[in-house]
Amino acid sequence: MKKIKIYNFISLLIILSVAISAYFFNGILPEEVITHWDINGQADGWGDKSTLVVFIPFLIIGLYILFRFLPKMDPKKENYIKFDSAYHAFRLLIVAFLAIIYFISVYINLGYNLAMTEIMTWLVGVLFIAIGFLIKNVKQNWFMGIRNPWTLSNEEVWRKTHLMAQKVFIVGGVFFLFMPYISPGYVPIIFIFVIVMILLLSVSYSYWLYRKIEKK
């Protein structure tokens, strides 16, 4: 039942994205739209409206299809049943994240004023926190989670690394939530710092743990 609800919600987001595209492609959107914003929320990239109203919805649909087939291509496909709920929740999370960005981009290009930098950092913060809550349930596979030679070689290393990664992602997400209240000049530095810390801590911890277990 939970899986069916997730499928229904994903389908609704896809239908909304396609409906918005169909409505605005020949409608009131200008021929040239904003496609990128700098770190201060100022528009610095423009393109044909098809970039916005065609590419992004097709990207969402493409990712949805990809997530349907990844478990079948994974050499460890038997593990997916062990984290079925987390996998489908992650699919919903990614689709929802892209759909919200799409809806906001269309809204701004219709002439409404929104603080894109603040919105994006809040969205990334929520995304990271949600990933943090989901990642601890992910079992060994080749497409999701902290995948490196040490986690994929030892189930205990995988499990403990992802328990640690849960904390790192949640703390990183909280940092992102507070970024809009920091001086704009420091936002890029903090953004890079958080990403690098997530990567370094996850990889270095899994390596250290693997070596520790191997010495026993």
Residue pairs with C-beta under 8 A, 6 or more apart in sequence:
2 85
2 88
3 84
3 85
3 88
6 88
6 89
6 91
6 92
7 88
9 92
9 96
10 64
10 91
10 92
10 95
13 60
13 95
13 96
13 99
14 57
14 60
14 61
14 64
14 95
14 99
16 99
16 103
17 56
17 57
17 60
17 99
17 102
17 103
18 57
18 61
20 53
20 57
20 102
20 103
20 106
21 53
21 54
21 57
24 49
24 53
24 106
25 49
25 50
25 53
25 54
28 110
29 49
29 52
29 53
29 106
29 109
29 110
30 49
30 109
31 48
31 49
32 46
32 47
32 48
32 49
33 46
33 47
33 48
33 49
33 51
33 52
33 105
33 109
34 43
34 45
34 46
34 105
34 108
34 109
35 45
35 46
35 47
35 51
35 52
35 105
36 43
36 44
36 45
37 43
37 44
37 45
37 116
37 117
37 120
38 44
39 117
39 184
39 187
39 188
40 117
40 184
41 115
41 116
41 117
41 118
49 109
52 102
52 105
52 106
52 109
53 106
56 98
56 101
56 102
56 105
57 102
59 98
60 95
60 98
60 99
60 102
63 94
63 95
63 98
64 91
64 95
67 87
67 91
67 94
70 143
71 77
71 80
71 87
71 141
74 80
74 141
74 142
74 143
75 142
76 139
76 140
76 141
76 142
77 141
79 139
79 140
79 141
80 87
80 139
80 141
82 139
83 137
83 138
83 139
85 137
86 134
86 135
86 137
86 138
87 138
87 144
89 134
90 131
90 134
90 144
93 127
93 130
93 131
93 134
97 123
97 127
100 123
101 120
101 123
104 114
104 116
104 119
107 114
108 114
108 116
115 180
117 180
117 184
117 187
118 180
121 176
121 177
121 179
121 180
121 187
121 191
122 176
122 177
122 180
124 173
124 176
125 173
125 174
125 175
125 176
125 177
125 179
126 173
126 177
127 173
128 169
128 170
128 172
128 173
128 176
129 169
129 170
129 173
129 174
129 177
130 173
131 169
131 173
132 165
132 166
132 167
132 168
132 169
132 170
132 172
132 173
133 166
133 170
135 145
135 146
135 162
135 165
135 166
135 169
136 162
136 163
136 165
136 166
138 144
138 145
138 162
139 158
140 151
140 152
140 155
140 158
141 147
142 152
145 151
145 158
145 162
145 165
146 158
146 161
146 162
146 165
146 202
146 203
146 206
148 203
148 206
148 207
150 157
150 161
150 206
150 207
150 209
150 210
151 157
151 158
151 161
151 162
151 206
151 210
152 158
153 210
154 210
154 213
156 209
156 213
157 206
157 209
157 210
157 213
160 209
161 202
161 205
161 206
161 209
164 201
164 202
164 205
165 198
165 201
165 202
168 197
168 198
168 201
168 202
169 198
172 194
172 195
172 197
172 198
175 190
175 194
176 191
176 194
179 187
179 190
179 191
182 190
